[in-house]
């Protein structure tokens, strides 16, 4: 199976009140861990790629790894540009083989965000590529994106509904209290915003910053209409902690397979647990 759009998998998730996980890929081991976990759990999955990761891995290598994973494991896998910052980057990714893109116009005014997102939707839908939009300002740190908690702004339900009706994006990311990166305390998710929006639009709400959110909070968010949950930091932590433990224990270890292999297994366990938490296991 080749790479697929997010639309069908997310439509199914919303209809049946579960969520599909987006797990960011940062290198080969991340890609292998995610796809192996999804295959064993019989779950659709979304490979998220930030612009920073894209620069690090290279566009051609990124697409090649994702396509190889989809073809080998015969799973519904979407290759999704995360927080696309410009029309040019989005077009470049679509032409290279991405099956899904996100345009993050949250730093623009509402009407300009709508106009720019509609432009992305038009070109993407014409070639079967799904689109995620964003409203509100999600706090935290991801790649070069830094948003202080004081500057984070919750999405307004009436604006979010209007935004979707105007753009018809396939998924809508909302600022509802989660944040990118490591949490300083327990996040307070505004389920009322999720419910108010998800009950009035056909697309699912996206929960960014899913790493470190308590399991019960994730379940509540999904129950109220979150159909896509993004996870990256927990995999990065699992990978790094495993590497650090092995290398500090034995300074003679120099073979990357001796530490990257265990790191891959640690990430695989994270992904499997998240898939079960999201309820997307046994869905294919």
Buried (B, 14 or more C-beta within 10 A) or exposed (E): EEBBBBBBBBBBBBEEEBBBBBBBBBBBBBBBBBBBBBBBBEBBBBBBBBBBBBEBBEBEEBBBBBBBBBEEBEBBBBBBBBBBBEEEBBBBBBEBBBBBBBBBBBEEEBEEBBBBBBBBBEBBBEEEBBBBBBBBBBBBBBBEBEBEEEEBBBBBBEBBBBBBEBBBBBBBBBBBBBBBBEBEEEBEBBBEBBBBBBEBBEBBBBBBBBBBBEEEBBBBBBEBBBBBBBBBBBBBBBBEEBBEEBBEEEEEEEEEEEBBBBBBBBBBEBBBBBBBBBBBBEBB
